[in-house]
Amino acid sequence: MKVYNSIAEMPQITNAVVTQGTFDGVHLAHQQILKRLKQIANETNGETVLITYEPHPRMVLFPDDHGLKLISSLEEKIALLAQQGIDHLLILPFTIAFSRWSSLQFIKSIIVDAIRTKHLVIGYNHRFGKNREGSFEHLKSYSSAYGFDVQEIPAQEIANLAISSTKIRDALHKSNCKLAKQYLGYHYTFSALVVMGKQLGRQIGFPTANLHLTDSDKIVPANAVYAVYIEINEQFYKGMMNIGNNPSIPGKAHSIEVHIFDFNEDLYNQRIRVHFVDKLRNELQFNSLEDLKTQLNKDKLQAIAVLEQDPYEV
């Protein structure tokens, strides 16, 4: 997949089959659109083009609303789209000025002049342009004049999946990793930097890697203990993660820690990726470190059982 960060970088494409949107998470409903995009490209000897935006439009339009967290970073979205077999990815900077473009201005400047679109595919009830004035009917009214055809994914193909980025975010905020996977088609993940912690886990036989998320816009699932896979240098390991306020350890602030089973290498200052499989339990307060150790042993056995039921497919 070729990636372009501006219209000026786009090459001339003879038979462009195009879709556009934020595609946060590239979930199963998105994949349905991409499947149709590729099908049309195969039938017409065309090349697929996906237009997306950075940053997420809601972060520009509603800067004071800090509640939006993303399922995928830009880097992750690029990788997910490459896996889907898209030929060309155009990343347009989303600005206030750009948000004021009319739908006709977008059609003429981007769809027609910049990409020379021959076939346009959009999801059911997709809207675009200033005040979301653009619609399927709007596109159809201009398509013949500008020499492209437009197809809308039928309502039943999208609606029957009952999937949206909002539902996935909500599932993760409620610790429901299994539901998020059903919507995404893959385990939710984030990458983080391993940083120095208080090393209390070593004292009870459960050393942890303390994690710092460098991407503040990514979703952190709700406070809980999770069964996870940990990806280190393209190798996958089983483990369990705690996200929370550590009520059993006085003076310890909110943290994200992962214990990797059967692993004793130094990971400080390395970047690792965590794949969330399932919630094991809520965060609990213990009367002693010995009680905590007892519970962690139970958690480990439960995590191993959960991970054996859901083996990671590389």
N, C-alpha and C positions, 0 to 999 in steps of 0.2 A: 504494500500500500504506500502510495506517495502522499506526503503531507505538505500542505501549503498554508502559510500564515497570513497571506494577503491575496487579494484578487490579482495583483500584478504578477504573482508567482505562477498563476495558473497557466498551463500550456493550452494549446488549441486541441480540443477533443472533438473528433469527427462526429461521434454519435453518443452524446452524453445522456445517461439515464440517472436522474437526479432525485434526491430527497433532502429534506432539511429539518432541523430541530435541535433541541438540547441533548437528547439521547443520554440523559444521566443514568448510569448503570447499565445501559444497553441490555435491558431486561427482555423477557420472552415476547412481550408485545412489540417492542422495538425490532426484535429479531424477525418477527412476522413481516414487518414492513421491508426489512433488508432482504428477506427471502424473495419477496415479490420483485424488489428492485433488481436482484441478480437474475431472476427468471426472465424479466423483460430484456435485460442486457444480453442474455444468452440467445433469446429469440431474435434479436435485432442486430446482433453482432456489435453491440455497444459496450461502453465502459461505464461502470458505476461511479457516481460522484455523491458524496455526502457533505452537506454544509452544516456546520455546527458553530457554536458561539463561545467565546471566552472573554470575561467571566460569565457565569450563569446569569441570564437576563434579570432574574429576580433580585440578584445582589446589586445590580446597577439601578433598577427601578425603585427598589425599596431598601435603600442602604441602612435605614434605621431599624429594620426588622432583622435581628441577628439570629432568628430561630431557624433559618434554613441551613441545613448541613447537607453535603453532597454524598451520593452513593459512590461516585467515582471521581477521582482527580482527573485532570486533563491527560496526564501521562497514562493513567489506567484506561481512560476512555479510548485513547488512541490504540492501545494494545488490544482492547476488546473488539474494536471495529476492524482491526487488522485480522483478528481471528475469524471474523465473519466474512472475510474475503472481499472487502470493499477495495476498489481500485484507487480512488482518489478521495482524500479528505481535505476539505477547505475549512480552515478555522478563521472565522471573522471576528475581529475585536468588537465586542458589544459595548456601545457607549450611549449616553443620553441622546446625542445627535442622531445616531443610527436608529434609536428607538422611535424617532419622530418621522422616519421615512414612511411615506404612504405605501400601501400594498402595491400600487401601480409602479411607484419608483423602484421598489424591490424587484418586481417582476422584470422591468425593463433593464435596470442596471446590472443585476446579479444573474437572474435566470436566463435572460436573453443575451445581453451584450457581453457579459464576462464569461459565461459558461457555454453559451449557444446550445441550450438544452433542447433535446429532441423529445424526451419522455420525462414527465414529472410524476413522482409517486408521493402521495401524502397519506397520513393516517386519518381514520375517520374523525370528522369534526375538528380537524386541525385548523388553527387560526394563525395569522401572521400580520405583520405591518402595524402601523400606528393604530392604537385602540383596538387591536386585533380585528381590523376591518376585513382582512383578507380571508377568503373561504374557498371551498371547492368550487362553488358556483361562480365566484369572482374570477378564479383562475380559468375556468371553462370559458368565460366570456371573452377572455383575451387570448386564449391558446391558439385559435385559428389565425388571428391577426399576426401573431408573433411566431408561428411556425412550430409549435410544440403541442403534444397531446398530454393530457393529465388524467391520472387514475387515482381514485380514492380507495383505500383498503376498505372493503365492506364492513359495515358496523358489526355484524355478527362475528367476523374473524377476530376483531379486537375485543369487543364487549364480552364474548364468551370466555376470553382469557381472564377477565376481571383483574387486570394488572395495571398498576400505575406506579410511577416513582414515589408518589405520596404514600401509597400503601406500603411500599418497601421501607421507606423511612420510618413510618409508624411502627412496623413490625420490629425494626431494630431498636427503636426507642423503648419498646416493650420487651426486649430480650428474646424475641421470637425468631431465632436464627433459622429454624427449619422452615418457617413460613416465608422468610426472606429468600431462602434458597429456592423454594417452589416458584416464586415470582421471577427470580433472576435467572434460574437455570444453572447457577453455580454458587459456591459458598461466598458470603460476603467477606471481603478482605480489607485490611489496611496495612501499610508499611510504616515502620517506626525505627527510630534510632535507639540502640541500647545505651543506657546511661548508668552512671554509678548510683547505687542505692545504699540503704543502711546495712545490707547484707545480713539481715535478721533471719532470712530463710535458711541460710547455711547452718545456723545454730540448731535447727530442728530437722535437718536432712532434706529440706526442700528449697534449694537455691533457686532464685528467680532472676530473670533478666528484666530490669526496670526499663520501661519503654517511654520514649518521648515522641509524640506525633508532631512532625514538622509541618504537616498540612492542617492548619487549624479549621479548614472548611469541611473536613471529612467527618462523617458520622462516627461517634463513639457509642457503641451499644450501651444500654443501661447498666448500672452497677449490678454485678452478679459474678458468679463463678461459671466459667465456660469450658467445654471440651473444644480443643482447637488443634489444627495442624499449623506447624511453624515451618516456613520456607526459608532456608538458609543456603545461599549459593546454589540455588536450583535443586537442593535436596530437601525432602519433606520429613518432618519429625512429628511425633505425637506429643501432646502436652495439655496443660490446663492453664487457664488465665483467670486472674482476679482483676476486676475493675471496681474500684470503690474507695471508701474513706478509711479503711483499716481500723474499725472501732476497737479491736482487741489490742492495738499497739498505740499507747499514748504518744501524742506529739507527731504522729505520722499523718501527712496530708493525703489528699486524693491521689491515687496512683494507678498505673496500669502495669501489671506484672505478669510474666508468663514463666511457668515451670516446664522445662522441656525434659521429657522422660529419657533416661539413659543417654544423657548428654553432659559433658563436662568441659567443653572447650571455652576459651575466653572470647566473649562476644562484644566487649566494650568498644563503643564507637563504630560498630557495624550496623548496617541496616538490615532488618529482617522483615518478613511479611507474615502476618497472622491470618489464618483462614478460620472463620467462626463456624462451628458445626452445630452445637446445641448448648443450651443453658443447663447447668448442673443444679444450681441452687441459688438462693438469694445470699447476700453477704450477711454473716452472722457475727455476733460478739461472743468471745470465749473468756472464761474466767482465768485461764492460764495458757501458757505456750504449749503445755502438754496436751490440753484439750484441743487446741488448734491443730497440733500434730496428728492427733487421733482422727480428727475430721478430714485433714488433708489426705491421709492414707485412704479413707473411704472415698474421697473425691477422685483420687487417682484410679482406683478400681472401677468406679463408675465411668470415668472418662475413657478408660481403655475399652470398656464394653461398648460405649457409645461410638467410639471411633472405629471399632471393628464392624459395627453395623453400617457405617457410612465411610467406606474406604475412599481415600482421595484418588481421583483419576487425573493423572498428569497428561 
